Amino acid sequence: MEAEYSLHLIRKTECQEAKAKDKLKASEDPTLVTATFDLQSVLQLPYSGVSLFYYSRKICVYNLTIYLASGEAHCYTWNELNGKRGSNEIGSILLIFLQSLPVTVTSVSLFCDTCGGQDRNQQVAAMLLYAVKKIEHLNQIELKFLESGHTQMECDPMHSAIESAKKHKSAFTMTDWINIFRSARSQRGKNKASVEKGSPDILFCRYDHSSEYKKVNIVGGGRRKSAAALGLKPAYSDPLPISKAKKADLVKLVNAGHIPEELHLWYRNIPAIDVNGPERLSEPDESEDEN
C-alpha cells in the first residue's frame, strides 16, 4: 500500500507539472492553446431562496467550463430538456470550442478528470479524431487526464465564483443563469491521448508522461469506414421529457405564483412522462457531483 501510494503521489506531481509546462508553452507560442475543462455541480431551474423551491423537484441545469491558460473562460450551459450530461454532450461542446479557435492555432492541449462517463471514453476520442480531420488549421489535439483525487484545475475557481454569485439571486430561465455566469466572471492526468491530422484513424495513447506512445487503430480492418468519412447527427430530435412528479412540482410553483406570470405557459408545456411505466427514463441525481 505504501508503494502504491508513493506512485500515486508521483503521478499527481507529473500531471500537474505537465499542465504547468503546457500553460507556459501556450503563453509563449500563439499556435498552441492549453485549457482545462470540467462540469460544475448540477444547478437547478427555477432557482430561488423561497422555501417552497427547496422542497420541490426542479429542472437540472448543467454547465461545462473550459478555462484557457490565457485566463479566458467559456461556460457552455444546457438543461435536461436539451440533453443529458454524458459523453455526447461533452464531445459536442468540445467540438464547438475547437471550431471557434482562431486559424492561427495548430495544436490544442486539453486537461480534464478521469470520469469515464463524460471525458475518458470512445465517444470523446472519436470526436477528437473527427475534429482534427475536419478543422483544417488543427494538426494535433492532446487530451490529458489528471490523477484521480488530485484534479485541481483552473476552471474550479470559476465554479466557486458562480456558486458565490448565485447567492441571494433567482433564476427562472436559462438567460437568468447566463447573467449569473457573467456576473461571476467579474469576481473571480493520469494518462494522455493524442490525435494527429496525418493519422485520422489512429489514437496515440500512453499511461504516463514519459513512456512511448502506443498506436490504437480505432477503425481496424474489413470494410469499416474511416473515422474521417463518418458524419455527425443529432443525438436527440425532440426535447427530453421530465418525470410527471417533477412536472407536478413545477406546476405547483406556477400555481402558487412563485414563477413570473410570463413564464407560466413555458413551464406548463414542458413534456413529461410516467417514469414508473415501460418508457422509464433514468434521471440524473440532483445531489450528485459531476464525478
Residue, then its C-alpha position, 0 to 999 in steps of 0.5 A: m500500500e505504501a508503494e502504491y501510494s508513493l506512485h500515486l503521489i508521483r503521478k499527481t506531481e507529473c500531471q500537474e507539472a505537465k499542465a504547468k509546462d503546457k500553460l507556459k508553452a501556450s503563453e509563449d507560442p500563439t499556435l498552441v492553446t492549453a485549457t482545462f475543462d470540467l462540469q460544475s455541480v448540477l444547478q437547478l431551474p427555477y432557482s430561488g431562496v423561497s422555501l417552497f423551491y427547496y422542497s420541490r423537484k426542479i429542472c437540472v441545469y448543467n454547465l461545462t467550463i473550459y478555462l484557457a491558460s490565457g485566463e479566458a473562460h467559456c461556460y457552455t450551459w444546457n438543461e435536461l430538456n436539451g440533453k443529458r450530461g454524458s459523453n455526447e454532450i461533452g464531445s459536442i461542446l468540445l467540438i464547438f470550442l475547437q471550431s471557434l479557435p482562431v486559424t492561427v492555432t495548430s495544436v490544442s492541449l486539453f486537461c480534464d478528470t478521469c470520469g469515464g462517463q463524460d471525458r475518458n471514453q470512445q465517444v470523446a476520442a472519436m470526436l477528437l479524431y473527427a475534429v482534427k480531420k475536419i478543422e483544417h488549421l488543427n494538426q494535433i489535439e492532446l487530451k490529458f487526464l489528471e490523477s484521480g483525487h488530485t484534479q485541481m484545475e483552473c476552471d474550479p475557481m470559476h465554479s466557486a465564483i458562480e456558486s458565490a454569485k448565485k447567492h441571494k439571486s433567482a433564476f427562472t430561465m436559462t438567460d437568468w443563469i447566463n447573467i449569473f455566469r457573467s456576473a461571476r466572471s467579474q469576481r473571480g492526468k493520469n494518462k494522455a491521448s493524442v490525435e494527429k491530422g496525418s493519422p485520422d484513424i489512429l489514437f496515440c495513447r500512453y499511461d504516463h508522461s514519459s513512456e512511448y506512445k502506443k498506436v490504437n487503430i480505432v477503425g481496424g480492418g474489413r470494410r469499416k469506414s474511416a473515422a474521417a468519412l463518418g458524419l455527425k447527427p443529432a443525438y436527440s430530435d425532440p426535447l427530453p421529457i421530465s418525470k410527471a412528479k417533477k412536472a407536478d412540482l413545477v406546476k405547483l410553483v406556477n400555481a402558487g405564483h412563485i414563477p413570473e406570470e410570463l413564464h407560466l405557459w413555458y413551464r406548463n408545456i414542458p413534456a413529461i412522462d410516467v417514469n414508473g411505466p415501460e418508457r422509464l427514463s433514468e434521471p440524473d441525481e440532483s445531489e450528485d457531483e459531476n464525478 
